[in-house]
Amino acid sequence: MASGQVLVVDDEADIRELLGMTLIRMGLEPYCASSVSEAIDLLGRNSFELCLTDMRLADGEGLAIVEHITRNHPSLPVAVITAHGSAENAVAALKAGAFDYLGKPVSLDQLRALVRAALKLPAAEPAQGADASVATQGEPQLIGESPPLQTARQLIEKLARSQAPVQVRGESGCGKELAARLIHLKSARREGPFVAVNCGAIPENLMESEFFGHRKGAFTGAVADHDGFFQAADGGTLFLDEVGDLPLSMQVKLLRAIQEKRVRKIGSTSEEPVDVRIISATHRHLADEVKSGAFRQDLYYRLNVIELRMPSLRELGHDIPRLAAAILARHGGASGTLRLSPAAEAALVNYHFPGNVRELENILERAVALAADSEIGVDDLQLDDERAPADERTDIEGMPLPERLEAVERKAILEALERTRYNQTAAAKVLGISFRALRHRIQRLGIRHELEPKA
C-alpha cells in the first residue's frame, strides 16, 4: 500500500472528489486546491510526493504550477490533466517539466498507473562526474568527461524523472540505444521491460502484427495469439530505433496508440490498455522529413517532445583512450592485460570514426585477435586507406569515372547496412533495390568482412 501526501488541483469539485477518493483508496492523503494561488500556497507549507493539476483553472493555467514546481521543487513529480484531444497542452506541459499527463475523462486505471509510477521515482541525484554511472556493477555507462558527454549525461538524469517521449538524435553507432537504456534504468520504470525495436528491419506487411499483436486465426499463419511490442513493453519502455523508416500507414496507427494509450490486436474486437513510455531514435532530420511529407507532423510532435543529442566519437577527443581501455577490458582475453601503445592511442584519437563507438569496438576486437603480445600497435588497428582520416584519403573526384561510381555505390551500401544493423532485406528496401540486386552488388564490390554486425 502506498503512503504519502498528494496535491490535487482542479476547479471542479466533483473532479477533486473523484481524484481524492481514488488516492485515499491507494493509501495516500490528498490535499485539494481549486486555483493556482491556493496550490502555490499549499506547496509552500507542505511536502508532497506528487502533484496532479488540471490545465485550466479559474485564476490561470496549470502550466504555471508546473513551472513553479520545476523551479522550486525539482524533485516533486507533477502530472497534468488535459481536455480530451488537447495534444498541444499535453506536449507543452511535458516540455515545461511535467512527469506525465492524463486526458479527460480521467481513466482511473491510468490514474493509478501514473501515481504508482511517480511514487517509484528514485530520489533526485546531485550533479555527477565523468564516471558516476559506473556505480551499479553491470549497468551500462557513458564513459568520458568531455563537455558534450557531460551535457548528455545530465539530460539523461533529468529525462529519467519524466514520462515524456524522448527522441534521441545522433549518427549511427554513437550510443543512442545506450542512452535510451540509461533513461529506462534510472527511471520509475527500471523494474519493467526495455524493448528495443529496429523499425527499418520489419517488413511492412508484418508491422501491425509485430507492434500490436494478433489473435489466433486473424490471418493465414496466425496459429496462436501473439503479443506485440507494445504488450511486451507494458509497464516499461519501448525504444523505437530508426523510427523515420516507418511507412505513413504505420505512423497513423502508432500515433493513435501513443495518444490513447490503448492498442487493438489484429482480429480483436476490443482495445487493451498499455502503459508504455516511448523513446525513439533516428539519424535522420525528421523535421525535413515532415516538410517533404515522408513523416507525419502530428507524430513528429508527439515523439519529439524532448530531444537528446548524442555526440559523435569525433567530438569526444581525449575521451577516446578511456573508452578504448574500457572496451579492451571486456575483450582483452582472460588476462585482461592488453593495452594500446602510445602510437596506437594517438592514431585512434586522430581518426575520424565514421562508425563512431560501434566502429571503435570492431577495430579493437580485431586488434585483440591480431596483437602478438600485450601491447596493441598501430598496425594491429588496421587503420588503412579505407579507414584513414578524411584529409588523408584519396579524393574520389580524381578517380576515373568507373572507380568513382564504385566508391559511391560501396559507400551507399555500407551506410544502408549500418543503418539496418546488417539486415540485408531491410538495407535493400532503404536503397530502393531488390534483395537479389543488393546481393549481386555486394558480391561484385567484394564487401565481405563489413557484413558482420558490429558490437
KOLDOMI-731710 format. One record per residue: residue in one letter; x, y, z of N, C-alpha, C in turn. Coordinates in steps of 0.1 Angstrom, whole numbers, plus 2048, in hexadecimal, padded with zeros to 3 digits. Layout:
N
AXYZXYZXYZ...
# end
This chain:
455
M8097F480080080080080980C800A8068167F780E8227F680B82B802S81383580581183F80F81884C80BG81385781081886480D80D86E80AQ81087A8088078858058078897F6V7FB88B7F17FA88E7E27F289B7E1L7F78A57DA7F08B17D77E78B07CBV7DA8B27CC7D08B17C17CB8BF7BEV7CD8C47B27C98D27AE7BF8D17A3D7B28D57A57A88D579B79D8DF7A0D7978E679778D8F079B77F8EA79AE77E8DD7977718D67977718CD7A4A7678CF7AC7668C87B97658B97B7D75D8B57AD75B8A67AB76789F7A7I7708A679F77C8A079A78689F7A6R7868A97AF78F8A97BB78A89D7C4E77D89B7C57788907CD77B8837C8L77A8817BA77D8747B478C8717B6L79487B7B37A38787B47A78757C3G7A187D7CC7A487C7DA7A086E7DFM7948697DB78F85C7E07988517DAT79C8527CE7A58487C87B38487CFL7B88537D37C58547DA7C484E7E8I7B88517EE7B684B7FC7B683C7FCR7AF8377F17AF8287F07BD8227EDM7C682A7E87D48267E67DD8287F2G7D682D7FD7DE82F8097E583C80AL7E18468017E78538017DE85E807E7E486980B7DD8748117DC87F807P7D08828027CF88D7F87CD89B7FFY7D38A57F97D18B37FD7CB8B97F0C7C08C07F17B98C57E67BA8D47E5A7BC8D97D97BC8E87D67B48EA7C9S7AE8F67C97A58F97BD7AB9047B4S7B79097B87BC9147B07CC9137B0V7D291B7A77E091C7A77E69217B4S7E092C7B87E59337C57E492A7D1E7D99237D27D79197DD7E190E7DCA7E39097D07ED8FE7CF7FB9027D3I7FF90E7CE80D9137D280E9157E1D80391A7E780391C7F680590E7FDL7FE9047F87FF8F77FE80D8F17FCL8138F37F08208EE7ED82B8F57F6G8289017FA832908803831903812R8268FD8158248F98238248EA826N8258E281B8248D381D82F8CC814S8318C081783A8B880F8318AD808F8328AC7FB82A8A37F38328997ECE82C88D7E98328837E182F8847D2L82488B7CF81F88D7C18158987C1C81489F7B580A8A97B38038A67A6L7F58A67A77EC8A479B7E58B1799T7E68B778D7E08C478B7D98C477DD7CD8CA77D7C68CD7717CE8D8769M7CC8D875C7D38E27547CC8F0754R7BE8EF7567B78FC7567B08FE764L7B490976A7B090C7777A991A777A7A291E78279B92A7827A4936781D7AF9367877B89417887C5940780G7C59367767D193576E7D2927768E7DE9247647E191775D7E890D766G7E59007657ED8F676D7FB8F6769L7FE8FC75D80C8FD759814905763A80E90F76981591877281991077FI8119067828148FD78E8208F478AV81F8EF77E82A8E67798388EE77AE8378FA774844902774848906782H83F90978B84290C7998499007A0I8438F479E8498E87A48578E579ET8588E67918658E478A8708ED790R86D8F97928769037988799017A7N86F8FE7AE8708FF7BD8708F17C4H86A8E77BD8698D97C386D8CF7B8P87A8CF7B487E8C77A887C8B87AAS87C8B47B787A8A57B986C8A17BAL8628AA7B98548A77BA84E8A47ACP84A8987A984389579D83689C79CV8338A27908268A978E8208A3781A81389F78280C89A7768008A4773V7FD8A57677F38AE7637E78A775DI7DB8AC75F7CF8A77597CA8B074ET7C98AB7427C58B37377B88AF731A7B28B872A7A58B57237A88AA718H79E8A271579F89870B7A489D6FEG7AE8976F87B389C6EB7BB8A86EBS7BE8AE6F77C78BA6F87D58B66F8A7DA8B16ED7E88AD6EC7F28B86EFE7EF8C46EA7F88CF6EB7FB8D36FAN7F08D27027F28D57117FA8CB717A7F88BE7148008B371A80F8B5716V8128B770A8208B97058268C570CA81F8D070D8248DC7148278D9722A81F8D17298218CE73782D8C5739L82F8BB73083A8B27308478BA72EK8478C37248538CB7228568D472DA84C8D873584E8E17408548D974DG8538CC74C8598C475784F8BB75EA8438B97588398B075E83D8A275DF83A89A76783E88C76783688475DD82988775C820880753813888752Y80988274A7FC8897487F187F748L7E588374B7D987B74A7CF883741G7C887C7397BD8837317B0881738K7A788B73679988A73B790883730P78687B73578487774378F86E748V79287175579D86A75B79A85B75DS7A38537587A284475A7A9841767L7A183B7707A783877D7B282E77CD7B18247737BC81B7717C982276DQ7C882C7647D48337607D883C76BL7CF8427737D384A77F7DB842789R7D683678C7DD82E7967EB82A791A7EC8277847F982377E80282F77FL7FD83B77C80684777C80B84A78BV80284979480584B7A28108417A7R80E8347A481782A7A882582D7A2A82583179583283478E839840795A83184A79883785679E83D8537ACL83684B7B383B8477C184783E7C0K84A8387B585682F7B38628377AFL8618447AC86C84B7A787784B7B2P8848487AE88F8497B78918587BBA89885A7C789B8677CB8A486E7C1A8A187B7BF8AA8837B58B88827B9E8C18807B08CF87F7B38D688C7B0P8E188F7B88E889B7B68F089A7A8A8F58A57A48FD8A679790889C798Q90A89478E91388978E92088C785G92A88578993788678293887C777A94487B771946873765942865767D94585F77294485177493884D77EA92F85778092585478A91C849786S91A84777991183C77491782E776V92382D77B92982077E92481A78BA91C82279291981E7A09138107A1T90A80C7989047FF79990B7F5790Q9117EB7959187E278D90F7DB783G9137DA77790C7D376C9027DD765E9007E976A8F87F37648FF7FA759P8F97FC74D900803743904811747Q90E81774191482374591982C739L91883973B91F84273292C846738I93784273094484473594A85172FG94F85A73895686673395287273BE95987D738957889740957895737S95689372995689E7209498A6722P9488B371F93C8BB7219308B571AP9318B170D9258AB70791F89F70EL92889771392388B71A91D88E728Q92389872E91E89C73B9108A2739T90E8AA72F9018B072C8F78A5729A8FA89A7228F188F71F8EE88872CR8F88867348F687E7418ED88674AQ8EE89374B8E589B7548D789B74FL8D589B7418C889B73C8C188D73EI8C988373D8C487573F8BF87474EE8C68797578C18797658B4881767K8B388C7608A689476089B88C759L89E88674E89387F74688E87374EA89786D75689386175D888864767R88687176B87C87577586F87976ES86E87676286287A75A85D86E752Q85086F74E84B86574584A86A737A84F87673584E87C72885587471DP84F87371185586D706862874702V86C86C6FF87A8726FC87E86D6EFQ8848776E788A8736DA8998746DCV8A086A6D98AF86A6DA8B586C6CCR8BC8766CA8C28796BD8D18766BEG8D68726B28E58706B28E88676A6E8F58666A38F985E6988F884F69BS8F98476918F983969490583469CG90282C6A690D8276AE9118306BAC90A83B6BC90F8446C79098416D4G9018376D68FC8336E38EE8386E6K8E58396DC8D783D6DE8D08336E6E8D28266E48CB81C6EC8D081B6FAL8DD81D6FC8E381E7098DC829711A8DA83570B8D48407128C683D716A8BF83670D8B18327108B082871BR8BA81F71C8BA8157278BD81C734L8C68267348C982E7408BD835745I8B683C73C8AA8437408A0839747H89F82D74189682374789B81E754L8A781B7558AD8157628AD81F76DK8AD82C76A8AD83677589F83C778S89583677188783B77287E83377CA87283777D86982F78586582277FR86882177286581476A87180A76AR87B80D7728878057728857F6775E87A7F277C8777E477F86E7DE774G86A7E676A8627E175F86B7DD753P8657D874886D7D473D8727E0735F87D7DE72E8827E77248827E0717V87A7E470D8797DD70187E7E66F5A8897E26EF88F7E96E488A7E46D6V8867EC6CD8817E86C08887F06B5N88D7E96AB8937F06A08887F1695C8827FD6948767FF68B87A7FD67CG8867FE67988A7FD66B88C7EE667A88B7E567088E7D766D8817CE66DI8757D566F8697CD66F8627CE662P85E7C365B8577C464E84A7CC651E8467D464783A7DD64982D7D564BN82C7C96458207C164681F7BB654L8297BB65C8297B46698297BF674M82A7CB67182C7D667B8217D6685E8147D76818097D868A8097CC694S80B7C068F80B7B46988177B56A1E8237B969D82E7BA6A582D7C56B0F8277D06AD8257DB6B781A7D86C0F80E7D36BB8027D26C47FD7C46C6G8037BA6C07FF7AC6C27F47A86B9H7F079B6BA7E47966B37DE78B6BAR7D17886B77CA77D6BC7CB7716B3K7CA7656BA7CA7596B27C07596A7G7C475569B7BB7556907B8762689A7BF76D68D7BD77A6877C177A679F7CB7726757CF7716677D6764665T7D97616597E07546567ED75365DG7EF7496657FC74766C7FB74C67AA7F075267E7EE75668C7E974B694V7F17426987ED73569F7EB7376AEA7EF7426B37ED7446C27EC7536C4D7E77576D07E87656D47F676A6D5H7F87776D180677C6D180678A6D6D80E78C6E081079A6E681A7A26DDG8177AF6DC8207B76D482A7BE6DDF8327C86D783C7CF6DF8367D76EAF82A7DD6E88237E56F28207DC6FEQ81A7D16FC8177C87078247C370EA82E7C070683B7BC70C8417C6715A83F7D37118457DE71983C7E4724D8307DE7268277E372F82D7E573DG82C7F17438327F47508407F874EG8467F97428547FC740855806735T86080472D86480E723865807716L85F80D70B8608086FD86A8126F6F87580C6F187F8146EA87D8116DBL87981C6D487781A6C58838206BED88C8186BA89881C6B289581E6A4E89B82869D89882C68F88982D68DV88383569587483769487083E687G87A84568187784C675875843669D87883666B87682C660868826660L85F82A66A85282566A84A82B65EP84282265783982764D82E830652L82883864A81E84164F81283A655S80E82E64F803827654805822663M81181F66681581A67381682667DQ81A83267781B83E68080E842686V80384067E7F68446827F283B68EK7F482E68D7F18246987F98276A4L80682A6A280F82D6AE80A8396B5L8078436AE8028506B47F684D6BDR7EC8456B87E08436C07E483B6CCA7ED8316CB7F08296D77F78326E2I7FF83C6DD8068456E77FC84E6EDQ7F28536E57E885D6EB7DE8566F4E7D984A6F07CF8446F87D483B703K7E18377027E782D70B7DF82070BR7DA81D6FF7D38106FD7D680B6EFV7D67FD6EE7D97F76E17CF7EC6DER7CD7E96D17C47DF6CD7CC7D46C5K7CB7C86CA7D27BD6C27CA7BB6B5I7D17B66AB7CB7B269F7C17A76A1G7B57A869D7AB79D6A07A379F6ACS7A67A96B479F7AB6C17947B66BFT78A7B56C777F7BE6C67807C96D1S78A7C86D978B7D26E479A7D66E6E79B7E26EC7A97E76EF7AD7E36FDE7BA7E36FF7BF7E170C7C97EC710P7C87F071D7D17FB7217E07F6722V7E97FF71F7F77FC7207FE808727D80780573080E80F73781D80F732V82081772882D816722832824720R83F82672384683272084D831713I84C83A70A8528396FD85F8426FCI86A83B6F98768426F587A83E6E7S87C8486DE87F8456D088C84B6CDA8928466C289F84A6BD89F84A6AET8A78536A98A985369A8B685B697H8BC85768C8C785F6878C386A67DR8B686967A8B08726708AC880677H8AA88A66F8A4896674895896671L88E89167B88088F67987889C676A87D8A767A8768B46768768B5667D8818B16608828B26528798A764CE87889C65286F89164E86089664EV85D89E65984F8A365A84C8AD64EK8568B564B8548BF6408528B8633S8598AD6318588A562484C89C624G84589B62F83989362F83B884632A84888163684B87363884986F647F84687964F84487665E83987F662R82F87966A82488166E82888C679Q8238986778268A36808218A068ED81489B68F80F89869C81688E6A4L81B88369D8238796A483187F6A8Y83688769F84388D6A28438956AFY83889D6B18378A56BD83589C6C9R82E8916C782C8876D38398816D7L84187D6CD84E8766D085987F6D4N85988B6CF8648956D186189F6DCV85A89A6E68578A36F18648A96F7I86D8A06FA87A8A46FF88589D6F6E88F8A46F289989F6EA8A689D6F1L8AC8916F08B988F6F68C388C6EBR8CD8946EA8D78926DF8E388B6E5M8E78806DF8F38786E38FE87C6DAP9098816E09158856D891B87A6D0S92187E6C59298746BD9368726C4L93D8676C194A8646C895586E6C4R9538756B995D87F6B495C88B6BEE95188D6C594F8996CE9558966DBL9588896DE95C8866EC96B8876EEG9738886E498188B6E59898826EEH98D8876F999688070398E87670BD98187470997A86A71097C85C709I98285D6FD9838506F598D8466FCP99884A7019A184070899A83A714R99284171C98B83C727980832722L97983571896F82C71297682070CA98182270598881670098D80D70BA99181271699680A72198B802726A97F80872797380072D96F7F5723I9707F871696C7ED70C9777E270DL9837E570E98E7DB70F98C7D371CA9887D97269867D173397B7C6731R9717C97289677BF72596C7B471BH9747B87129787AF7079877AB707G98E7AE71299C7AB7139A079D717G99779471699A78671A99A784729A99E77872D99E77473B9A777D743S9B378173E9BC7887469B8797748G9B179C73E9AC7AA73F9B77B4740T9C37B173A9CF7BA73B9D27C172EL9CA7BF7249CC7C67179CB7D5719R9D47DD7129D47EB7139D87F1705L9D57FD7039D98046F79E780A6F8S9EF8096EE9FC8106EE9F981F6EDPA038276F1A008366EF9FD83A6E1AA048336D7A018376C99F38326C5A9EF8276C99E28226C69D782B6CCE9D982F6D99D08386DF9CF8456D8A9DA84B6D39DA8576CC9D38556BEA9D584A6B89CE8476AB9BF8476ADL9BA8416B89AC8406BA9A684E6BDV9AD8566C59A98646C89A886C6BCN9B086A6B29B08726A69A886C69BY9A286169D99985A69398B860693H98586168897886868896C85F68AF96D85268B96284969095484B689P95384867D94584A67793B84167DG93F83568393682C68A93582E698N93C83869E93B83C6AC93F8316B5V93982F6C193D8266CB93C8186C6R9328156BE9308076B893C8046B0E94180D6A894D80B6A095A8096A9L95B8116B39668106BD9668026C3E95B7FD6C795A7EF6CC95F7E56C2N95A7E66B695E7DD6AB96D7DD6A9I9737E96A89817EB6A69897E46B1L9857E66BE98C7E16C998A7D26CAE97F7CC6C797D7BE6C79867B76BDR9887BD6B29917B86A899F7B96ACA9A27C46B39B07C76B79B47BD6C2V9AA7B96CB9AD7AF6D59B17A26CFA9AA79E6C49AD7926BE9BB7926B7L9BF79E6B29CB79F6AA9D87A26B3A9D67A76BF9E17AB6C79EA79F6CBA9F77A16C9A007966CCA047966DBDA037A16E2A067A16F09FB7AA6F7S9FF7AE7039F57B670B9F37C4706E9FB7C96FD9FA7D66F89F57D76EAI9EA7DE6E79E47E06DA9EB7EB6D3G9F17E86C79F77F36C09EF7F86B5V9F48026AE9EC8096A39E87FF698D9F27F66959EF7EC68A9E37E368ED9E27E069B9D77D769F9CA7DD69DL9C97EB69D9BC7F269C9B77F168EQ9C07EF6849BD7EF6769B57FB671L9BA8066759B48136709BA816663D9B680E6599BC81064B9B581B644D9B881C6379B382862F9A4829630E99D81D63098E81D63098982263DR99182164898C82665599483265AA99C8386519A484365599C850657P9A185A65E99A86765F99786D651A98D87465198887964499388163CD99B8896439A589263C9B088A637E9B187D63B9BC8746359B786B62BR9AA86B6289A486261E9A6867610T9A685E6069A68625F89998695F5D99A8755EF98E87C5EB9888755DFI97B8715E19758695D69738715CAE97387F5CB9728875BF97D8855B5G9888805BA99487D5B299486F5ACM98A8675AF9898595AB98485959CP98784E59598084C58897184958BL96984C58295A84B58495683E589P95A832583955825589959823597E96582759B96A8255A996282F5B2R95F83B5AD9588445B594A83F5B8L94383A5AE9368345B09358295B9E9408205B89408155C29428195D0A94A8245D294D8295DF94082F5E5V9388365DD92C83C5E29228305E5E9218265DC91881B5DE91B8135EBR9288115EC92D8095F8929811605K92B81E605928826611919826614A91182760A90282760C8FE819611I90380E60C8FF8016119047FF620L91080362391580263190D80A63BE90981663690181F63F8F3819641A8ED8136378E080D6388E1800641L8EB7F86408ED7ED6498EF7F1657E8F77FC6598F98016678EC80566DR8E480C6658D781266B8CE80666FT8CE7FB6678C57F066A8CB7E5672R8D67E86788DE7DE6808E07D1678Y8E47D366B8E87C96628DD7BF65FN8D17C365F8C67BC65A8C57BF64BQ8C97B56428CA7B86348BC7BB62ET8B27B46338A47B762D8A07C5630A8A27CA63C89F7D86408A87E2638A8B57DE6378BE7E762F8BA7E9621A8B67DE61B8B17DF60D8A57E860CK89C7E86168907F16158957FF617V89F8026208A480F6218AA815614L8B180C60D8B88106018AE8105F5G8A280B5F789880B5EC89B8015E1I8A27F65E48A57EB5DB8A07DE5E0S8A07D35D889C7C65DD8A77C05E5F8A37B65ED8AD7AE5F58B77A85ECR8B37A25E18BC79B5D78C67A55D2A8C17B15CE8CA7BC5C98D47C05D3L8D07C15E08DA7C45EA8E47B95ECR8E07AD5EC8EA7A25ED8F47A25E2H8EF7A55D68F87A55CA9027B05CCR8FE7BC5D09077C75D29117C45DDI90D7BE5E89167BA5F39217B15EEQ91D7A75E692779E5E09307A55D6R92A7AD5CE9337B45C493D7BE5CAL9397C45D59427CE5DB94B7C85E6G9497BB5E89527B45F19507B8600I9437BC6039407BF61193E7B3619R9487AF6219487A36299487A5638H9547AA63D9547AB64C94B7B6651E9477BF64993E7CA64E9307C4651L92D7B864C9207B364E91E7AE65CE9287AD6649277A86729227B367AP9177B16819117BC68A91C7C0694K91D7CD6979267D26A09207D26AEA9287D06B89237CF6C691E7DD6CA
# end
